[in-house]
Amino acid sequence: MRVSKPFTGAAIAAALLTTTACMTDPVTGERELATRTAIGAAAGAIAGYFAGDLIGGRRDRTERIVGAGIGAIAGGAVGNYMDRQERELRERTAGTGVDVVRQGDEIILNMPSAITFAFDRYDIQPQFRTTLDQVAQTLSAYPSTYIDVYGHTDSVGTDAYNMTLSQNRAQSVASYLTTRGVASARMATQGFGESQPVASNDTEQGRAANRRVEIRIVPIEATNM
């Protein structure tokens, strides 16, 4: 028997955004209403911020990043660096089902599990690997960023099971990116289980939206090294 669970702050934020959200496409320059999936991705990003700083904190990553020879971005160049990366990600993922959401100087890629994983599994579906290859190429071309990979599930199943599934899905994506040349020193993973829904778990459409993986891309600024 499925039990409905209360929305978190992320779900409330998603509901508020549905009536007013819009975005500017960096490829065309046109301003348009955000899609429902994009709104969900934005809400997921907000939820990620509620969890605090980068997974493990910036300070804990510095040694690994310096050891890997990854440079930082000077403060004045951050915006342009992320603009170019966002544009390329949008071009490479167009039509794939991946939503690219910009939050200040950060970029969030929202990847619904319908295109990444089969139901109740965490091995990446073969047809999605080409898309992840495109994402990996862009991430490799713009190495001066931290990368957090977040896993989420719907409310079907126990809390403990969903937590493990979400962690495994996040790790699967991060591991795949590593095999495609993205430095592991830049990445960290975290599973949130069912704790951060972006839609109601009372409908199949809502549950499908909640089963997702997000990649959060954060600039490595010289002032934070």
RARA-V113382 format. One record per pair of residues at least 12 apart in sequence whose ideal C-beta (glycine too) atoms are under 10 Angstrom apart, sorted by the first residue. I is the first residue (numbers start at 0). GAP is how many residues later the second one is. Records with the same first field share a line. If there is no record, write none. Layout:
I: GAP ; GAP
This chain:
1: 152 ; 153 ; 154 ; 155 ; 199 ; 200 ; 205
2: 152 ; 198
3: 151 ; 196 ; 197 ; 198
4: 150 ; 154 ; 189 ; 190 ; 192 ; 195 ; 196 ; 197
5: 191
6: 189 ; 190 ; 191 ; 192 ; 193 ; 194
7: 35 ; 38 ; 39 ; 42 ; 184 ; 186 ; 187 ; 188 ; 189 ; 190
8: 34 ; 37 ; 38 ; 41 ; 187
9: 30 ; 32 ; 33 ; 34 ; 35 ; 36 ; 37 ; 38 ; 39 ; 40 ; 142 ; 182 ; 185 ; 186 ; 187 ; 188 ; 189 ; 200
10: 29 ; 32 ; 33 ; 36 ; 185 ; 186 ; 187 ; 188 ; 189 ; 190 ; 195 ; 199
11: 31 ; 34
12: 26 ; 29 ; 30 ; 31 ; 32 ; 33 ; 34 ; 37 ; 185
13: 22 ; 25 ; 26 ; 27 ; 28 ; 29 ; 30 ; 32 ; 33 ; 183 ; 184 ; 185 ; 186 ; 195
14: 24 ; 28 ; 183 ; 184 ; 185
15: 23 ; 27
16: 17 ; 19 ; 21 ; 22 ; 23 ; 25 ; 26 ; 29 ; 181
17: 15 ; 16 ; 18 ; 21 ; 22 ; 25
18: 20
19: 13 ; 14 ; 19
20: 12 ; 13 ; 14 ; 15 ; 17 ; 18 ; 21 ; 22
21: 12 ; 16
22: 12 ; 15 ; 16 ; 19 ; 76 ; 77 ; 78 ; 79
23: 78
24: 62 ; 65 ; 75
25: 57 ; 58 ; 60 ; 61 ; 62 ; 63 ; 64 ; 65 ; 74 ; 76
26: 59 ; 60 ; 61 ; 63 ; 64 ; 67
27: 62
33: 65 ; 67
34: 64
35: 63 ; 162 ; 163 ; 169 ; 173
36: 60 ; 61 ; 62 ; 64 ; 73 ; 74 ; 75 ; 161 ; 172 ; 175
37: 61 ; 62 ; 63 ; 70 ; 72
38: 60 ; 62 ; 71 ; 159 ; 160 ; 170
39: 59 ; 61 ; 70 ; 72 ; 157 ; 158 ; 159 ; 166 ; 169 ; 170 ; 172 ; 174
40: 57 ; 58 ; 59 ; 60 ; 62 ; 67 ; 68 ; 69 ; 70 ; 71 ; 157 ; 168 ; 171 ; 173
41: 57 ; 59 ; 60 ; 61 ; 66 ; 68 ; 156
42: 58 ; 67 ; 153 ; 154 ; 155 ; 156 ; 166
43: 55 ; 57 ; 64 ; 66 ; 106 ; 108 ; 148 ; 152 ; 153 ; 154 ; 165 ; 166 ; 168 ; 169 ; 170 ; 172
44: 56 ; 57 ; 58 ; 61 ; 62 ; 63 ; 65 ; 105 ; 153 ; 169 ; 171
45: 57 ; 62 ; 150 ; 152
46: 103 ; 105 ; 145 ; 148 ; 149 ; 150 ; 151 ; 167
47: 55 ; 58 ; 60 ; 100 ; 102 ; 104 ; 142 ; 144 ; 148 ; 166 ; 168
48: 54 ; 57 ; 167
49: 146
50: 97 ; 99 ; 139 ; 141 ; 144 ; 145
52: 93 ; 95 ; 165
53: 92 ; 93 ; 94 ; 134 ; 136 ; 162 ; 164 ; 170
54: 91 ; 92 ; 93 ; 94 ; 95 ; 115 ; 132 ; 133 ; 134 ; 135 ; 161
55: 90 ; 92 ; 132 ; 134
56: 131
57: 88 ; 160 ; 162 ; 163 ; 166 ; 167
58: 165 ; 166
59: 128
60: 85 ; 124 ; 125 ; 126 ; 127 ; 159 ; 163 ; 164
61: 123 ; 158 ; 162 ; 163
62: 122
63: 119 ; 120 ; 121 ; 122 ; 123 ; 124
64: 78 ; 79 ; 81 ; 118 ; 120 ; 121 ; 155 ; 160
65: 119 ; 159
66: 118
67: 75 ; 115 ; 116 ; 117 ; 118
68: 74 ; 114 ; 116
69: 73 ; 74 ; 75 ; 76 ; 113 ; 115 ; 116 ; 150 ; 155
70: 72 ; 73 ; 149 ; 151 ; 154
71: 72 ; 147 ; 148 ; 149 ; 150 ; 151 ; 152 ; 153
72: 32 ; 69 ; 71 ; 72 ; 146 ; 147 ; 148 ; 149 ; 150 ; 151 ; 152
73: 70 ; 147 ; 148 ; 149
74: 144 ; 146 ; 147 ; 148 ; 149
76: 67 ; 142 ; 144 ; 145
77: 26 ; 27 ; 66 ; 141 ; 142 ; 143 ; 144 ; 145
78: 25 ; 26 ; 140
80: 24 ; 61 ; 63 ; 64 ; 138 ; 139 ; 140
81: 20 ; 22 ; 23 ; 24 ; 25 ; 60 ; 62 ; 63 ; 135 ; 136 ; 137
82: 19 ; 22 ; 24
83: 54 ; 57 ; 58
84: 15 ; 22 ; 53 ; 54 ; 56 ; 57 ; 59 ; 60 ; 132 ; 134
85: 14 ; 15 ; 16 ; 20 ; 21 ; 52 ; 56 ; 131
86: 13 ; 51
87: 12 ; 46 ; 47 ; 49 ; 50 ; 51 ; 53 ; 54
88: 13 ; 18 ; 20 ; 45 ; 46 ; 49 ; 50 ; 53 ; 126 ; 128
89: 12 ; 17 ; 48
90: 43 ; 47
91: 39 ; 41 ; 42 ; 43 ; 44 ; 45 ; 46
92: 16 ; 18 ; 38 ; 39 ; 41 ; 42 ; 45
93: 40
94: 36
95: 15 ; 19 ; 31 ; 32 ; 34 ; 35 ; 36 ; 38 ; 39
96: 13 ; 14 ; 15 ; 17 ; 18 ; 19 ; 31 ; 34
97: 12 ; 13 ; 14 ; 17 ; 18 ; 30 ; 33 ; 34 ; 36 ; 37 ; 115 ; 117
98: 12 ; 13 ; 113 ; 115
99: 35 ; 115 ; 117
100: 113 ; 115
102: 113 ; 115
103: 114 ; 115
104: 40 ; 112 ; 113 ; 114 ; 116
105: 39 ; 40 ; 42 ; 110 ; 111 ; 112 ; 113
106: 31 ; 35 ; 38 ; 40 ; 108 ; 109 ; 110 ; 111 ; 112
107: 40 ; 42 ; 106 ; 107 ; 108 ; 109 ; 110
108: 26 ; 29 ; 30 ; 38 ; 40 ; 64 ; 104 ; 105 ; 106 ; 107 ; 108
109: 40 ; 42 ; 88 ; 99 ; 102 ; 103 ; 104 ; 105
110: 13 ; 17 ; 20 ; 21 ; 24 ; 38 ; 58 ; 62 ; 101 ; 102 ; 103 ; 104
111: 96 ; 97 ; 98 ; 99 ; 100 ; 101
112: 12 ; 15 ; 38 ; 39 ; 40 ; 41 ; 52 ; 53 ; 56 ; 94 ; 95 ; 96 ; 97 ; 98 ; 99 ; 100
113: 14 ; 94 ; 95 ; 97 ; 98
114: 12 ; 13 ; 16 ; 97
115: 12 ; 13 ; 15 ; 16 ; 53 ; 56 ; 57 ; 60 ; 95 ; 96 ; 97
116: 34 ; 48 ; 51 ; 52 ; 55 ; 56 ; 94 ; 95 ; 96
118: 35 ; 37 ; 89 ; 92
119: 33 ; 36 ; 37 ; 41 ; 45 ; 91
120: 44 ; 47 ; 48 ; 51
121: 29 ; 42 ; 43 ; 44 ; 45 ; 46 ; 47 ; 48 ; 49 ; 50 ; 51 ; 69 ; 91
122: 45 ; 46 ; 49 ; 53
123: 45 ; 48 ; 49 ; 51 ; 52 ; 89
127: 45 ; 48
128: 47 ; 51
131: 41 ; 44 ; 45 ; 47 ; 48 ; 83
132: 43 ; 44 ; 46 ; 47 ; 48
133: 46
134: 38 ; 41 ; 42 ; 45 ; 47 ; 80 ; 82
135: 40 ; 41 ; 42 ; 43 ; 44 ; 45 ; 46
136: 43 ; 44 ; 45
137: 44 ; 79
138: 38 ; 41 ; 42 ; 43 ; 44 ; 47 ; 48 ; 76 ; 78
139: 37 ; 40 ; 41 ; 42 ; 43 ; 46
140: 40
141: 75 ; 77
142: 38 ; 39 ; 40 ; 42 ; 43 ; 77
143: 42 ; 75 ; 76 ; 77 ; 78
144: 37 ; 41 ; 71 ; 72 ; 73 ; 74 ; 75
145: 39 ; 40 ; 41 ; 42 ; 70 ; 71 ; 72 ; 73 ; 74 ; 78
146: 26 ; 27 ; 30 ; 35 ; 36 ; 37 ; 38 ; 39 ; 40 ; 41 ; 42 ; 68 ; 69 ; 70 ; 71
147: 22 ; 26 ; 38 ; 39 ; 40 ; 41 ; 42 ; 66 ; 67 ; 68 ; 69 ; 70
148: 20 ; 21 ; 22 ; 23 ; 24 ; 25 ; 26 ; 28 ; 38 ; 39 ; 40 ; 41 ; 42 ; 64 ; 65 ; 66 ; 67
149: 16 ; 17 ; 19 ; 20 ; 23 ; 38 ; 39 ; 40 ; 41 ; 42 ; 46 ; 62 ; 63 ; 64 ; 65 ; 66
150: 12 ; 13 ; 14 ; 15 ; 16 ; 17 ; 18 ; 19 ; 20 ; 21 ; 22 ; 23 ; 38 ; 39 ; 40 ; 41 ; 42 ; 60 ; 61 ; 62 ; 63
151: 13 ; 14 ; 17 ; 18 ; 39 ; 40 ; 41 ; 42 ; 43 ; 44 ; 45 ; 46 ; 57 ; 58 ; 59 ; 60 ; 61 ; 62
152: 12 ; 13 ; 16 ; 38 ; 39 ; 40 ; 41 ; 42 ; 43 ; 44 ; 48 ; 54 ; 57 ; 58 ; 59
153: 39 ; 40 ; 43 ; 45 ; 47 ; 50 ; 52 ; 53 ; 54 ; 55 ; 56 ; 57 ; 58
154: 38 ; 39 ; 40 ; 42 ; 45 ; 46 ; 47 ; 51 ; 52 ; 55
155: 38 ; 45 ; 51 ; 54 ; 55
156: 36 ; 37
157: 35 ; 36
158: 34 ; 35 ; 36
159: 33
160: 32 ; 33
161: 29 ; 30 ; 31 ; 32 ; 33 ; 49
162: 28 ; 29 ; 30 ; 31 ; 32
163: 27 ; 29
164: 26 ; 28 ; 29 ; 46
165: 23 ; 24 ; 25 ; 26 ; 27 ; 28 ; 29 ; 30 ; 45 ; 46 ; 47
166: 22 ; 23 ; 24 ; 25 ; 26
167: 21 ; 23
168: 20 ; 22 ; 42 ; 43 ; 44
169: 17 ; 18 ; 19 ; 20 ; 21 ; 22 ; 43 ; 44 ; 45
170: 16 ; 18 ; 19 ; 20
171: 17 ; 41
172: 14 ; 16 ; 40 ; 41 ; 42
173: 12 ; 13 ; 14 ; 15 ; 39 ; 41
174: 12 ; 14
176: 38
185: 31 ; 32 ; 34
186: 28
187: 28
188: 24
189: 26
190: 22
191: 22
193: 13 ; 16 ; 17
195: 14 ; 16 ; 18
196: 12 ; 13 ; 14 ; 15
197: 12 ; 14 ; 16
